[in-house]
Amino acid sequence: MNRSGAQAEDLALHFLLGQGLRLMQRNYTCRLGEIDLILLDGATVVFVEVRMRSSRSFGGAAESITARKRRRLIAAARQYLSRQIATPACRFDAVLIERDGAPEWIKDVLGE
């Protein structure tokens, strides 16, 4: 991960902690994919994809979450959940950061 990516994740994490979520894990990686942040929102496990774009030349941050990326997020989340004793409620969120703007939090971004 490059420096700006790490800074975007730091900004997103700080923002979400300020919203009352609790960090469970950062940069979960398995052979199926990677999840930037895993947090708890009450009893719900939240898998968070952080996307930052400094320019809209190739589309905004939301457009960068491709179908392939969605499949990899879901596969990595399933792998993560398979290691839990019980399957908790969960959802997929995104934190989008455009240029130097404030983070935009989109809950249930995959509609799963």
KEKE-3310 file (N, C-alpha, C; in steps of 0.2 Angstrom, whole numbers, plus 5000, padded with zeros to 4 digits):
npx = (5004:5003:5009:4998:4987:4988:4986:4973:4966:4969:4962:4949:4947:4948:4937:4927:4928:4925:4911:4907:4909:4919:4935:4940:4949:4962:4967:4964:4970:4969:4970:4960:4957:4957:4953:4950:4946:4939:4926:4916:4899:4888:4882:4885:4895:4906:4912:4924:4928:4940:4941:4950:4952:4961:4958:4946:4948:4948:4936:4926:4929:4919:4916:4927:4925:4924:4916:4924:4931:4921:4917:4929:4930:4918:4922:4933:4927:4919:4928:4934:4923:4921:4929:4924:4915:4901:4890:4889:4878:4881:4888:4893:4902:4907:4920:4922:4934:4936:4948:4953:4943:4930:4927:4916:4903:4896:4884:4880:4885:4886:4874:4871)
npy = (4994:5011:5027:5037:5029:5023:5034:5038:5027:5029:5041:5037:5027:5035:5043:5034:5028:5040:5040:5030:5017:5002:4996:4981:4974:4978:4979:4965:4951:4938:4923:4925:4938:4956:4965:4982:4988:4981:4983:4985:4989:4992:4976:4972:4966:4976:4977:4986:4995:5006:5020:5031:5045:5057:5064:5066:5060:5047:5043:5043:5040:5030:5024:5016:5004:4990:4977:4965:4968:4969:4955:4950:4956:4951:4937:4937:4941:4931:4921:4927:4927:4913:4909:4912:4909:4910:4915:4932:4946:4956:4968:4977:4992:5007:5019:5034:5045:5060:5069:5082:5082:5079:5063:5052:5042:5027:5016:4999:4996:4986:4980:4968)
npz = (5000:4996:5002:5002:5001:5014:5022:5018:5023:5037:5039:5036:5046:5058:5056:5056:5069:5076:5074:5082:5080:5082:5081:5074:5066:5055:5038:5034:5026:5015:5004:4995:4995:5001:5015:5020:5032:5047:5057:5072:5073:5084:5087:5074:5062:5052:5036:5028:5014:5008:4998:4988:4978:4970:4959:4946:4934:4930:4934:4949:4967:4971:4959:4957:4964:4958:4949:4950:4961:4971:4971:4976:4989:4995:4995:5003:5015:5018:5021:5032:5041:5042:5051:5063:5078:5079:5066:5064:5062:5047:5036:5021:5019:5013:5013:5005:4998:4991:4982:4993:5001:5014:5022:5014:5020:5015:5019:5018:5005:4995:4996:5001)
capx = (5000:5007:5008:4992:4982:4988:4983:4966:4964:4969:4957:4943:4947:4947:4931:4922:4928:4921:4904:4905:4911:4925:4940:4942:4955:4964:4970:4963:4972:4969:4972:4954:4956:4959:4948:4954:4945:4934:4924:4909:4894:4884:4883:4885:4902:4906:4918:4924:4932:4942:4943:4952:4954:4963:4956:4940:4950:4946:4930:4927:4930:4913:4916:4933:4924:4922:4912:4929:4933:4916:4918:4935:4928:4914:4925:4937:4923:4916:4934:4935:4917:4921:4934:4920:4911:4894:4890:4886:4875:4887:4887:4898:4902:4913:4922:4925:4937:4938:4953:4955:4936:4928:4925:4909:4902:4891:4882:4878:4886:4885:4867:4871)
capy = (5000:5017:5032:5041:5024:5022:5040:5037:5022:5032:5046:5033:5024:5040:5046:5029:5028:5045:5038:5026:5010:4999:4993:4974:4972:4982:4976:4958:4948:4930:4922:4927:4946:4960:4970:4987:4989:4977:4986:4983:4994:4988:4969:4971:4967:4980:4976:4993:4997:5013:5022:5038:5048:5064:5067:5062:5059:5040:5041:5045:5034:5025:5020:5012:4998:4986:4970:4961:4970:4967:4948:4948:4958:4946:4931:4938:4942:4924:4918:4929:4924:4906:4908:4915:4904:4911:4920:4938:4951:4959:4972:4980:4999:5011:5026:5037:5051:5063:5075:5084:5082:5075:5056:5050:5035:5024:5010:4993:4998:4980:4978:4961)
capz = (5000:4996:5008:5002:5003:5021:5025:5017:5028:5043:5039:5036:5053:5063:5055:5059:5076:5079:5073:5087:5078:5086:5077:5076:5062:5049:5033:5034:5020:5014:4997:4991:4994:5006:5018:5023:5039:5050:5063:5075:5073:5089:5086:5067:5059:5046:5032:5025:5008:5008:4991:4988:4972:4970:4952:4943:4927:4928:4938:4956:4971:4971:4952:4957:4967:4952:4951:4952:4968:4975:4972:4981:4996:4998:4996:5009:5021:5020:5024:5039:5045:5043:5057:5069:5082:5076:5061:5066:5057:5044:5030:5018:5019:5009:5014:4999:4999:4985:4983:5000:5004:5020:5020:5013:5022:5012:5022:5014:4998:4991:4996:5003)
cpx = (5004:5005:5001:4986:4982:4985:4976:4963:4964:4963:4950:4942:4945:4940:4926:4922:4925:4914:4902:4906:4918:4929:4941:4948:4956:4968:4970:4965:4971:4970:4966:4954:4959:4953:4951:4953:4939:4932:4917:4905:4888:4886:4885:4893:4902:4913:4918:4930:4933:4944:4945:4954:4956:4961:4950:4942:4948:4940:4931:4928:4925:4914:4922:4931:4920:4919:4918:4931:4927:4916:4923:4933:4923:4917:4930:4933:4920:4922:4935:4929:4918:4926:4930:4916:4904:4895:4886:4882:4881:4884:4893:4897:4908:4914:4925:4928:4939:4942:4954:4948:4935:4926:4918:4908:4896:4889:4879:4879:4885:4877:4866:4867)
cpy = (5006:5022:5035:5036:5023:5028:5040:5033:5025:5037:5042:5030:5029:5043:5040:5028:5034:5044:5033:5018:5008:4995:4985:4972:4977:4978:4968:4955:4940:4929:4924:4935:4949:4964:4975:4988:4984:4980:4983:4989:4991:4981:4967:4971:4971:4979:4983:4993:5004:5015:5029:5040:5055:5067:5062:5060:5052:5038:5043:5039:5029:5021:5015:5005:4994:4980:4965:4962:4968:4959:4946:4950:4953:4939:4931:4938:4935:4920:4920:4927:4917:4904:4910:4909:4904:4916:4926:4942:4955:4964:4975:4988:5001:5017:5029:5044:5054:5069:5076:5084:5078:5068:5056:5043:5032:5017:5005:4995:4992:4978:4971:4960)
cpz = (5000:5001:5008:5003:5011:5024:5024:5022:5035:5044:5040:5043:5058:5062:5058:5066:5079:5078:5078:5085:5082:5081:5079:5072:5056:5044:5033:5027:5020:5006:4993:4990:5000:5008:5021:5030:5041:5056:5066:5075:5078:5088:5079:5065:5052:5042:5027:5020:5008:5001:4991:4981:4972:4963:4950:4936:4925:4932:4945:4960:4971:4964:4952:4961:4961:4954:4953:4960:4973:4977:4977:4988:4999:4999:5003:5016:5023:5023:5031:5043:5046:5049:5064:5072:5079:5071:5063:5060:5054:5038:5027:5017:5015:5012:5008:5001:4993:4986:4990:5004:5011:5018:5019:5015:5019:5015:5017:5007:4993:4991:4998:5009)
residu = (MET:ASN:ARG:SER:GLY:ALA:GLN:ALA:GLU:ASP:LEU:ALA:LEU:HIS:PHE:LEU:LEU:GLY:GLN:GLY:LEU:ARG:LEU:MET:GLN:ARG:ASN:TYR:THR:CYS:ARG:LEU:GLY:GLU:ILE:ASP:LEU:ILE:LEU:LEU:ASP:GLY:ALA:THR:VAL:VAL:PHE:VAL:GLU:VAL:ARG:MET:ARG:SER:SER:ARG:SER:PHE:GLY:GLY:ALA:ALA:GLU:SER:ILE:THR:ALA:ARG:LYS:ARG:ARG:ARG:LEU:ILE:ALA:ALA:ALA:ARG:GLN:TYR:LEU:SER:ARG:GLN:ILE:ALA:THR:PRO:ALA:CYS:ARG:PHE:ASP:ALA:VAL:LEU:ILE:GLU:ARG:ASP:GLY:ALA:PRO:GLU:TRP:ILE:LYS:ASP:VAL:LEU:GLY:GLU)
# end
